[in-house]
Amino acid sequence: MTGNPWSEDPADLISDGAAPLLRAGLKLGHLRLIVALDEQEKVSAAASLLNITQPAASRMISEIETILQAPLCERLPRGVILTPVGKAMARRARSVLLELREAEREVADLRAGRGGSVYLGAVTAPAVELAVPAIARARALYPLMDINIQVDTSTVLARELLASRQDFIIARVPDDLDPRLFDTKMLSGERACLAVRRDHPLVGRGVVDLNDLSHFDWVMQPSGTLLRRTVERAFMARNIPLPKRVLNTTSLLLSMVLIAETDAITPIAYDMARFVNHPDKLGGRIEILELPIEIWVEPYSLITVRDRGLSPAAEVLYRMVEEEAERLRGQGQ
């Protein structure tokens, strides 16, 4: 290799000229370290994630920079940040590692006679109304399919997707991520509501005065999350005081326990609240407050990483989620 191989687009050498990098000594461990540095932004944390010492990680960084003939990262007072070259390498390294993970999966599935593995992430409402019925259909057709589902916020899920720990997600692209990294297919808007325990003081009053809500304790997702922002904006648009006593948690289970045992209020996806409230499901211990307004959260989408293909098993589940969304639209929901 002569001159500066990154004089034009640093991604070109990785995508079209991987052989020169391999011949120069680029190894799988180097790729894992690059991805870890991008995620952790600290050499020590990246080393710990890979179960190697910090000096070993520093030596590997030097090796990578020699191979690339360009700086991989910039040292900061409290960590490191990847250079543009490093960012390009991290993006391509994730694709390589994902392909290797898929190859390992497929070989293991062939040996065991299974139907493949799928890693799916979803925010709460589509997890209940789309993912659950799609998974049931997939398991009926492919009983040996290994399905893994993570229910979390869009912010967490999008990063899991970029880190190749999810095949696809049903969520929203966070504001702080470049939407060009993803392929999205919009599915549906999400209606939210306010849930309380069955014997709450506000139950049975008919339409609740929004001004009365701020006097109670609240259980909400952390500041900045979409559902919380939506509720807060609805209050502020009507000059309603925001709740002052808030317990922050991302756990739906903890939220349900707290409102079932106290006078707290929690915002929740409407479909999830109806499910929990059904006497044949979880006992009907909560109620949905009747409000003078409807709360709608921006639509969620099926999201994959751009230019990253799905495994056959993931493709099957992806299509079934699409079909469930079409079925709900046909019912007018």
C-alpha positions in Angstrom: 0.0 0.0 0.0 1.4 3.3 -1.0 0.3 6.9 -0.5 -2.9 7.7 1.5 -5.5 5.0 0.9 -8.1 7.3 2.4 -7.6 10.3 0.1 -11.1 9.8 -1.3 -13.9 7.9 0.3 -12.6 5.8 3.2 -15.4 3.3 2.8 -14.2 2.4 -0.7 -11.2 0.4 0.5 -13.3 -1.5 3.0 -16.1 -2.4 0.6 -14.3 -2.8 -2.7 -10.7 -3.5 -1.5 -11.0 -5.6 1.6 -8.2 -7.9 0.4 -5.5 -5.2 0.7 -6.5 -4.6 4.3 -6.5 -8.3 5.1 -3.1 -8.8 3.4 -1.8 -5.9 5.5 -2.8 -7.8 8.7 -6.3 -6.6 9.6 -7.9 -9.2 11.9 -11.3 -10.0 13.3 -10.1 -8.8 16.7 -9.3 -5.4 15.2 -12.8 -5.1 13.9 -14.3 -6.0 17.2 -12.1 -3.4 18.9 -13.1 -0.7 16.4 -16.8 -1.3 17.1 -16.2 -1.4 20.9 -14.4 1.9 20.8 -17.2 3.5 18.8 -19.8 2.3 21.3 -17.8 2.8 24.6 -15.7 5.9 23.7 -13.1 4.8 26.2 -10.2 2.5 25.6 -10.5 0.9 29.1 -14.2 0.2 28.6 -13.7 -1.2 25.1 -10.9 -3.4 26.5 -13.1 -4.6 29.3 -15.9 -5.4 26.8 -13.5 -7.6 24.8 -12.0 -9.1 27.9 -8.5 -7.8 27.1 -6.1 -5.5 29.0 -6.0 -1.8 28.3 -2.3 -2.0 27.1 -3.3 -4.8 24.7 -6.1 -2.6 23.4 -3.7 0.3 22.9 -1.3 -1.9 21.0 -4.1 -3.1 18.8 -5.1 0.5 18.0 -1.5 1.2 16.9 -1.6 -1.9 14.7 -4.9 -0.8 13.1 -3.5 2.7 12.5 -0.4 1.3 10.9 -2.5 -0.9 8.6 -4.9 2.0 7.7 -2.1 4.5 7.4 -4.4 6.9 9.1 -5.5 7.8 12.7 -8.2 5.6 14.1 -9.3 7.7 17.0 -8.7 11.1 18.7 -7.7 11.1 22.4 -9.9 13.3 24.6 -9.5 14.2 28.3 -12.2 11.7 29.2 -11.9 9.1 26.5 -11.6 8.8 22.7 -13.7 9.6 19.7 -13.3 7.9 16.3 -12.0 9.9 13.4 -13.9 9.9 10.1 -11.7 7.0 9.0 -12.5 5.2 12.3 -16.3 5.9 11.8 -16.2 4.5 8.3 -14.3 1.4 9.6 -16.8 1.0 12.5 -19.8 1.1 10.1 -18.3 -1.6 7.8 -16.9 -3.6 10.7 -20.4 -4.0 12.1 -21.6 -5.4 8.8 -18.7 -7.9 8.7 -19.4 -9.0 12.3 -23.1 -9.3 11.6 -22.4 -11.5 8.5 -20.1 -13.7 10.6 -22.7 -14.0 13.3 -25.3 -14.9 10.7 -23.0 -17.5 9.2 -22.4 -19.0 12.7 -26.1 -19.0 13.3 -27.0 -20.7 10.1 -24.3 -23.4 10.5 -25.5 -24.1 14.0 -29.2 -24.2 12.9 -28.3 -26.6 10.1 -26.4 -28.9 12.5 -29.3 -28.9 15.0 -32.1 -29.1 12.4 -33.7 -25.8 13.6 -35.5 -23.2 11.6 -33.2 -20.3 12.2 -32.9 -17.5 14.8 -34.4 -14.0 14.9 -33.6 -11.0 17.1 -36.5 -8.5 17.2 -36.9 -5.3 19.2 -40.1 -3.3 19.8 -41.6 -0.5 21.8 -44.5 -1.5 24.0 -47.6 -1.0 21.8 -46.5 -2.8 18.7 -44.9 -5.5 20.8 -48.4 -6.4 22.0 -50.5 -5.8 18.9 -48.0 -6.7 16.2 -45.0 -8.7 17.4 -47.0 -11.2 19.7 -49.5 -12.3 17.0 -46.7 -12.4 14.3 -44.5 -14.5 16.6 -47.5 -16.9 17.3 -48.0 -17.4 13.5 -44.3 -17.9 12.9 -44.0 -20.5 15.7 -47.0 -22.3 14.3 -45.4 -22.6 10.9 -41.8 -23.0 12.1 -41.9 -24.6 15.6 -38.1 -24.8 15.9 -37.6 -21.1 15.0 -35.6 -19.4 17.8 -37.2 -16.0 18.4 -35.7 -13.4 20.8 -37.6 -10.2 21.5 -36.5 -7.1 23.5 -39.1 -4.5 24.6 -37.5 -1.1 25.2 -37.5 2.5 24.2 -36.7 3.5 20.6 -33.4 5.1 21.7 -32.2 1.8 23.2 -33.5 -0.3 20.4 -32.0 1.8 17.6 -28.6 1.5 19.1 -29.0 -2.2 19.6 -29.9 -2.5 15.9 -26.9 -0.5 14.8 -24.7 -2.7 17.0 -26.0 -5.8 15.2 -27.7 -7.1 18.2 -31.2 -6.9 16.6 -32.2 -8.0 13.1 -35.0 -5.4 12.9 -37.1 -3.3 15.3 -40.6 -1.8 15.5 -39.9 1.6 16.9 -39.0 5.2 15.8 -35.7 6.6 14.6 -34.4 8.7 17.5 -33.8 12.4 16.8 -30.1 12.1 17.6 -29.3 9.4 15.0 -28.9 10.0 11.3 -32.1 8.6 9.6 -30.0 7.8 6.5 -28.5 4.9 8.5 -31.9 3.1 8.4 -34.5 1.7 6.0 -38.0 2.4 7.5 -41.6 1.4 6.7 -44.1 3.4 8.6 -46.8 1.3 10.2 -49.2 3.1 12.5 -49.6 5.9 15.0 -49.8 5.0 18.7 -52.6 6.1 21.0 -51.6 6.7 24.6 -53.7 7.1 27.8 -53.3 7.7 31.5 -53.8 4.7 33.7 -54.5 4.5 37.4 -55.6 1.8 39.9 -59.2 0.6 39.9 -60.1 2.5 43.1 -58.2 5.7 42.3 -59.9 9.0 43.5 -60.3 10.2 39.9 -62.1 7.0 38.7 -65.8 7.4 38.3 -65.8 11.2 37.9 -66.4 11.1 34.1 -64.2 13.3 32.1 -61.2 14.3 34.3 -60.1 18.0 34.7 -56.5 18.0 33.5 -55.7 20.5 36.2 -56.4 17.8 38.8 -53.7 15.5 37.4 -50.6 17.4 38.6 -51.6 17.0 42.2 -50.9 13.2 42.2 -47.6 11.2 42.0 -46.6 10.1 38.5 -44.7 7.1 37.1 -43.1 8.1 33.8 -40.4 7.1 31.4 -37.2 9.2 31.8 -37.0 12.8 30.6 -36.6 13.1 26.8 -38.4 9.8 25.9 -41.1 10.1 23.3 -44.2 9.2 25.4 -43.1 11.5 28.2 -42.5 14.4 25.8 -45.8 13.8 24.1 -47.7 14.0 27.5 -45.7 17.0 28.6 -46.4 18.9 25.3 -50.1 18.1 25.7 -50.1 19.7 29.1 -48.0 22.7 28.1 -50.2 23.4 25.1 -53.1 23.9 27.5 -51.2 25.7 30.2 -51.6 22.8 32.6 -48.9 22.5 35.3 -46.5 19.6 34.7 -46.4 16.9 37.4 -43.9 17.7 40.1 -43.6 14.3 41.8 -42.3 11.9 39.2 -40.7 8.5 39.6 -38.7 7.7 36.4 -38.5 4.2 35.1 -38.4 2.4 31.7 -40.0 -0.8 33.3 -43.6 -1.3 32.4 -43.9 -4.0 35.0 -42.7 -1.7 37.8 -45.1 1.0 36.5 -48.0 -1.3 36.7 -47.1 -2.5 40.2 -46.8 1.1 41.4 -50.1 2.4 40.1 -51.9 -0.8 41.3 -50.7 -0.1 44.9 -50.7 3.7 45.1 -52.6 6.7 43.7 -49.9 7.3 41.1 -50.7 8.0 37.4 -48.8 6.6 34.5 -49.0 7.3 30.7 -49.1 4.0 28.8 -49.9 2.8 25.3 -53.7 2.5 25.0 -53.7 -1.0 23.6 -51.4 -2.2 26.5 -53.7 -0.6 29.1 -56.7 -2.4 27.6 -54.8 -5.6 27.7 -53.8 -5.2 31.3 -57.3 -4.1 32.2 -59.0 -7.1 30.7 -60.3 -9.3 33.6 -59.4 -12.5 31.6 -55.8 -11.3 31.2 -54.1 -9.7 34.2 -57.0 -9.2 36.5 -58.4 -5.8 35.5 -56.7 -4.0 38.4 -56.2 -0.7 36.5 -58.5 1.8 34.9 -58.1 4.2 32.0 -58.9 7.8 32.9 -61.4 9.6 30.7 -59.8 12.7 29.4 -61.0 15.7 27.4 -58.2 15.1 24.9 -56.7 12.2 23.0 -53.0 11.6 23.2 -51.3 10.3 20.0 -47.6 9.5 19.8 -45.9 9.8 16.4 -46.1 6.7 14.2 -43.7 3.8 14.6 -42.1 2.0 11.8 -40.4 -1.3 10.8 -36.7 -0.4 10.9 -33.7 -2.2 9.5 -30.1 -1.0 8.9 -29.6 0.3 5.4 -27.8 -2.2 3.1 -27.9 -4.9 5.7 -29.8 -8.0 4.6 -32.1 -10.1 6.8 -31.6 -13.8 7.4 -34.3 -16.1 6.0 -35.9 -16.5 9.5 -35.8 -12.7 10.2 -37.4 -12.1 6.7 -40.3 -14.5 7.6 -41.0 -12.7 10.9 -40.6 -9.2 9.3 -43.2 -10.1 6.7 -45.6 -11.4 9.3 -45.3 -8.2 11.3 -46.2 -6.3 8.0 -49.2 -8.6 7.5 -50.4 -8.0 11.1 -50.1 -4.2 10.5 -52.2 -4.6 7.3 -54.8 -6.6 9.2 -55.2 -4.0 11.9 -55.5 -1.2 9.3 -58.2 -3.3 7.6 -60.1 -3.3 10.9 -59.9 0.4 11.1 -57.6 0.4 14.2 
